[in-house]
Amino acid sequence: MKQFLDSKYKGLCLYSYYIYDRIVPYDVFHHIVPIKEDWNMRLHLYNLIPLTNSIHEKIHKMYENDQERTQRELQQLVAKWNGFGE
C-alpha cells in the first residue's frame, strides 16, 4: 500500500503543495477521519493524506479548534489531487 501511495502522491505533502504552493516531501500519512472514530476507514484511499511532520502536528491542533472544517479542507485537497475536486 505504501508504494502505491508513494507513487500516487509523487512523495509530496499535499497540504504544502496546495496551501503554501511548495513542493515538500511527505513524512507521514494522516487519517482524515481518525481510526478511533471509524476503524473501517483506516485504509480507505481517500481518507489518507500525505503530510510533513510539522503539518501533521498543525492539523491535529486545527482538529482541536474545528475538526469538521479541517476534515472538509483535507478531503478537498485529496479530491483535487485525484481529479474529482475543484
Secondary structure in CASP SS format (residue, H / E / C, confidence):
PFRMAT SS
TARGET T0000
AUTHOR 0000-0000-0000
METHOD secondary structure of the structure
MODEL  1
M C 1.00
K H 1.00
Q H 1.00
F H 1.00
L H 1.00
D H 1.00
S H 1.00
K H 1.00
Y C 1.00
K C 1.00
G C 1.00
L E 1.00
C C 1.00
L H 1.00
Y H 1.00
S H 1.00
Y H 1.00
Y H 1.00
I H 1.00
Y C 1.00
D C 1.00
R C 1.00
I C 1.00
V C 1.00
P E 1.00
Y C 1.00
D C 1.00
V E 1.00
F E 1.00
H E 1.00
H E 1.00
I C 1.00
V C 1.00
P C 1.00
I C 1.00
K C 1.00
E C 1.00
D C 1.00
W H 1.00
N H 1.00
M H 1.00
R C 1.00
L C 1.00
H C 1.00
L H 1.00
Y H 1.00
N H 1.00
L E 1.00
I E 1.00
P E 1.00
L E 1.00
T C 1.00
N H 1.00
S H 1.00
I H 1.00
H H 1.00
E H 1.00
K H 1.00
I H 1.00
H H 1.00
K H 1.00
M H 1.00
Y H 1.00
E H 1.00
N H 1.00
D H 1.00
Q H 1.00
E H 1.00
R H 1.00
T H 1.00
Q H 1.00
R H 1.00
E H 1.00
L H 1.00
Q H 1.00
Q H 1.00
L H 1.00
V H 1.00
A H 1.00
K H 1.00
W H 1.00
N C 1.00
G C 1.00
F C 1.00
G C 1.00
E C 1.00
END
